[in-house]
């Protein structure tokens, strides 16, 4: 059971990293489109 619990934690951590990456990409796109 401990292995499944660890797997769930890994999935949650990967999902959090994915969400952070997507938001960072969105911010980068917004900055690129913004007139300098």
Secondary structure by P-SEA (a helix, b strand, c coil): caaaaaaaaaaaaaaaaaaaaaaaaaaaaaaaaccc
